[in-house]
Each structure stands twice: as structure tokens, then as C-alpha cells.
Amino acid sequence: MTLPGVEGNGVYVYNFEEKRWRLLRVDGEPFRVGELGPGFYIVYFDNLECSACKLQDEELMKAFSEFEKSLLEKLKSVAVVCDWFARRCRSEAAAKTYKLYDVHMSPTILVCRVDEGGEYCERLVGVKFARELYYYLHRIARRSRA
């Protein structure tokens, strides 16, 4: 696996200081955008049996190393990891999250902002390079100020 700290199916949160993913939960409820508080979210739906997801793993980690500190301070990054979508998933929470957000193609990334005005998300499907993720995060940031 190319996501440091990911050791199987589950919902993970990226720790920017440690530069690794930490398991949030395997069982229970789905992850919901906003549950970690206000800010910007990248929610990455990762299938371990998906070859394109391996490239997306690398690009996501590259993006984290290139984003400026002011953006990282507001960013919450979540990886929802299954073997193959909700159909083959050894994590109840991850499978429920796939279903909640109706994810059927991989890789899929939700880029969101949550603030006092509510929640706004854009769905990105297919491999997105670091510069594209940067673009979408800034687009979301501009939208939240409008």
C-alpha cells in the first residue's frame, strides 16, 4: 500500500504532522463530511484492488507535501478504504460511507468545505494529479468566501 499507515479496510484520517494515516474506525457509522469540524475536506475513496487507485495514492501524498501550510491547517483528509467498493469491504464503517456517498467508480475524491454557511462538495472521479487537487481546494475556498 502506498498510503503510509493504512493497514486494511477502514476509515482513516491523515495526520499532517506525522505524515501518516491513522485509523478512525472500522465498525459503526459511516464517515460524514463535517464530523471533524469546520474546514476543508478531502475524502478519498480508495479500493485496494484498483490499479488506478495506486497512482492516486501517490498523487495524494505528493499533493500533501506541496500544499502551503495555511491550507494544511484547515484541511481534513479522510481515506475510506475497501478491497472493492462496498461489495467487498471488511469494514462496516467504510462500506456504509461508500453507500452514503453513492460511490461506484474509483478513484473518487470528494473535495468539500464546511463552515457556518453549510457544506459544499465537489466529486472528482478518476486519477487527479497534485496540481488538480490544489486547484479544486482553492476553488472550494473561493466559493466559501462568496
PyMOL commands that set and color helices and strands:
alter all, ss='L'
color gray80, all
select helices_A, chain A and resi 51-66+69-72+92-100+130-145
alter helices_A, ss='H'
color red, helices_A
select strands_A, chain A and resi 10-15+20-25+39-47+75-82+108-115+118-125
alter strands_A, ss='S'
color yellow, strands_A
deselect
rebuild
show_as cartoon
